[in-house]
Amino acid sequence: MERFGREYARLCAAAGAAPQEAVLRRLREPDGARGRLDLAAQSLSLQTCSALGRLLPGAAPFAALALGDCGLSEEGVRLLLHGLCSNTTVKSLDLKGNNLRTMGAEALGKLLRQNKSIRSLTLEWNSLGMWEEGFSFFCQGLRANNFLQRLDLRNNQINHQGAGELAMALAQNTSLQELDLRWNNVGLLGGRALLNCLHSNKTLKRLELAGNNVPGDILKAVEQALDHNQDRKAILSEAQNQVNILSKEVLSLKDEKNKQFMDFVDTVDKQKEEKARSEKMSAARVSQLQEALDEQYSIMNSLKTKLQMTEAALALSEQKVHNLGELLNAMKQEQNCVAECHFRELQQQKQEGADREGRLLHDLSAASEKNLLLRNQVDELERKCKVQQDQLFQVKQDLTNTTAELKLRAVEAEERLETEKRKFKQSLEDMESLRVKEVDRMTQHMEASERSMHNRIQRLEAIRISLEEELSQVKAAALTERGQAEEELIKVRSQARLEEQQQLQHLKEKLRLMTESRDEAQNCCLKQKEMVAETQAKAKQLSLYADGLRRRLDELQQDLDSKEEEKVTELNKVKVELQEQIGHLEAERAAQDGLREKIAALERQLKALSSNHREALLDKEGEISLLLEKLRMKEAEISRVREEEAQRASFLQNAIMAYVQGSPLGTHSSRK
């Protein structure tokens, strides 16, 4: 404020006039620190008005300017108001008791058209109504202004013609909230004009008409119209608050969806890392198994060479013992007996293998039947979901809890699937494509949900704009339909509450049935997993049995080597012992061939069982992925239904608000 005073003194000195001491004192008073410049009852010269008019454009160090009873001339008023046209800080202007005339009224009209900061204007005791042309300019400025909120026109000798001009200005003004016209000469015609303008002006909340010779019925009608405007303002503010709350909820839902998507991406990355680690471990395990197989192959080759050597030795021994034909025939008979025994043992083992295959096939058929039962249950669930979709369109509340529970359960199902996938490391390569497809589906689903959310928000905005436009059109018809609308509103509310309660109970029952069916499906999946574990245990037992056979083969080979050594040492001593050794060697050879055949058959059985198990696991994983996809589709449908119900609820609420906003007479009667 001190700087403002120095600038004022400088401008006065530049104009060749002395600054007024009263003005300088006012500029130095403490009120200036509170943002108010009070020059009331000070006789301001033309030079002072010119200097202040040059200082007022832009930002002034005060928000209120009091120039009441200053005896301002027409030129002084014009200079001051011209400076205020481009001012951005003055919120309140007081010009009462300055006897403003035509030029002052025109300057006020220009001020109202150009200034965007003044919210309160006091023009008491100025006799503006005496100058019809100037007051018309003032009303034109008021018509174009959209920032002024309070206007004081007391004791301005405004007649019914001036009231008509003022009414036309108020019909197009959208910011004025308080207007004081006390102690003028508005009369009956002016009161009617002001009453008619209130049908189109919905922002004016206070209009003082005391001392204007206006009839009491018009005053009551004006009061009712103002009450209606106040009610409309309160309803609009409440609607705006609800719109803000809904927008915040939409933003929170977007943030939650983004967080869920990021969490899902993190879990997918973790799964990829775990898969890479498991692949490395499986590769190392495969390399170890390959090395073991190579060792076994080398051992088998060495055994083959030893067998060839023994066959050569046997040929030599056959040439040497040709003379002992009778003894050899007897040994051959014994050998035939031993062969028959081995053949019987082989038949028994084959029968046991066939029985095992039959049991495994029976288990697989039982698993397939269970899979068929699960598919039938899934079809039943789909039919139930289709029936529920027709009923879910009328639900309005409590869907957020159900969707959250479904999401948590879906996350639990995914975690269980991840644990199962860790157990079956051999099928990780087949599951990679399914995971990639699942990630793509989730991303597409998230993008589609975001697009749908944006579209619904735009549609809500369009509906809100259209309802605001229809609000003004419905008011005329609502004058006669107000009473009927209130009765219908009570009926509709009661019916809506009953329907909502019934729908909520029905929905809870359906959700309970769905959870029970989902639990049954999960139990069936667990049973199938137990069957798979049992088959794996059986496969492990078969592998252990094959290992035992291999060890038995090694033991037999060792016995064969020992017997060969004994044959070489004892061949020179006793020929009978040599023949017995030859018979033993031939028997062992036949047993070895039988064991080889058994090993080959068991390996084929193991390969067949492993391929069948792998196919069954792949089928089950595919079925589980289909169930997860259906669950996601159901979640998407539930979210879509919730959004549609929210949209319907907002539309119904806006319609009810439109009915509630009746005519001024209706609102007054309802308030009583």
VENKA-V37548 format. One record per helix or strand of 3 or more residues. SS is the DSSP state (A for helix, B for strand). FROM is the first residue (numbers start at 1). TO is the last residue. If there is no record, write none. Layout:
ss=SS from=FROM to=TO
ss=SS from=FROM to=TO
//
This chain:
ss=A from=2 to=14
ss=A from=21 to=28
ss=A from=30 to=34
ss=B from=36 to=38
ss=A from=46 to=56
ss=B from=64 to=66
ss=A from=74 to=84
ss=B from=92 to=94
ss=A from=102 to=114
ss=B from=120 to=122
ss=A from=128 to=130
ss=A from=132 to=144
ss=B from=150 to=152
ss=A from=160 to=172
ss=B from=178 to=180
ss=A from=187 to=197
ss=B from=206 to=208
ss=A from=216 to=320
ss=A from=325 to=394
ss=A from=399 to=423
ss=A from=425 to=570
ss=A from=575 to=660
ss=A from=664 to=671
//
